[in-house]
Amino acid sequence: MEITAVPGYVRDLANTIAVAGNLGPGALNQRLEMLGWGDFQLDEYTLELVTAMFEHDIEYKPPNWFARTFSYDGIDDPIN
């Protein structure tokens, strides 16, 4: 799939899920094929990635969150 087609595919996939409910990749592929997306087969992993984009509880964490959360605090220093 060309990169320029991804937004349209994701839009059609999201609209299909909104109308049809929570379907598996096989059923979604059949519906998307009717919309002209027969050249790309959706798999379980890609479906999880796309649906994760629409989760309500996902929040952005800035890069310094990672450094602060996993910073060195001296706990693993060797005992003399």
Backbone torsions as a table, in degrees:
resi	resn	phi	psi	omega
1	MET	NA	134.1	177.2
2	GLU	-72.7	148.5	-176.6
3	ILE	-60.0	-32.3	-179.1
4	THR	-71.2	-17.6	179.9
5	ALA	-88.0	-14.5	-175.2
6	VAL	-59.1	-48.2	-179.7
7	PRO	-58.8	-40.0	178.7
8	GLY	-67.1	-39.2	178.2
9	TYR	-64.4	-46.3	-180.0
10	VAL	-62.9	-40.0	177.3
11	ARG	-61.3	-48.2	179.8
12	ASP	-64.8	-37.7	177.6
13	LEU	-64.5	-45.3	179.7
14	ALA	-63.5	-42.2	178.2
15	ASN	-64.8	-38.9	178.9
16	THR	-64.7	-43.1	177.9
17	ILE	-64.7	-40.0	-179.7
18	ALA	-63.7	-36.5	-178.0
19	VAL	-83.3	-44.7	-171.7
20	ALA	-92.7	-16.0	-177.1
21	GLY	92.4	-168.0	-175.6
22	ASN	-81.2	98.9	180.0
23	LEU	-108.8	161.7	175.3
24	GLY	-80.3	172.0	-178.5
25	PRO	-58.3	-37.7	-178.7
26	GLY	-62.6	-48.6	179.5
27	ALA	-66.3	-38.3	178.0
28	LEU	-65.7	-39.9	177.4
29	ASN	-59.6	-40.5	178.7
30	GLN	-62.6	-44.1	-179.9
31	ARG	-68.6	-39.9	179.3
32	LEU	-68.8	-30.1	176.7
33	GLU	-63.7	-36.2	177.1
34	MET	-65.8	-22.9	178.4
35	LEU	-91.7	3.2	177.4
36	GLY	100.5	9.9	-178.9
37	TRP	-101.3	36.6	-178.5
38	GLY	-71.5	-15.9	-177.7
39	ASP	-85.8	-2.1	179.3
40	PHE	-129.4	128.0	179.4
41	GLN	-103.1	119.0	178.7
42	LEU	-73.5	133.1	174.8
43	ASP	-111.9	172.5	-176.1
44	GLU	-61.0	-40.9	-178.2
45	TYR	-64.3	-46.3	-179.8
46	THR	-66.1	-36.9	176.8
47	LEU	-61.4	-42.0	177.6
48	GLU	-63.8	-40.9	178.5
49	LEU	-62.8	-44.5	-178.1
50	VAL	-67.8	-44.5	-179.0
51	THR	-68.3	-27.9	177.2
52	ALA	-64.9	-27.4	179.0
53	MET	-64.8	-24.1	-175.3
54	PHE	-102.8	7.8	177.9
55	GLU	-67.9	140.4	-177.3
56	HIS	-81.7	-26.0	-173.9
57	ASP	-93.5	5.4	177.4
58	ILE	-80.8	130.5	178.6
59	GLU	-128.2	150.1	179.5
60	TYR	-70.9	134.9	175.2
61	LYS	-119.0	121.4	-178.5
62	PRO	-66.7	158.5	-178.7
63	PRO	-56.0	-33.0	-178.7
64	ASN	-69.9	-18.5	174.6
65	TRP	-61.9	-42.1	-180.0
66	PHE	-64.2	-46.7	-179.1
67	ALA	-63.7	-40.5	-179.7
68	ARG	-69.7	-40.6	-177.3
69	THR	-70.3	-37.5	-175.6
70	PHE	-112.9	32.7	-178.3
71	SER	-79.2	156.4	178.7
72	TYR	-72.1	127.5	-178.6
73	ASP	-122.1	8.9	176.1
74	GLY	86.7	-0.6	-177.4
75	ILE	-63.4	-34.8	-175.5
76	ASP	-92.0	15.9	176.8
77	ASP	-65.4	141.6	177.3
78	PRO	-66.3	146.8	178.6
79	ILE	-86.1	129.9	179.5
80	ASN	-90.9	NA	NA
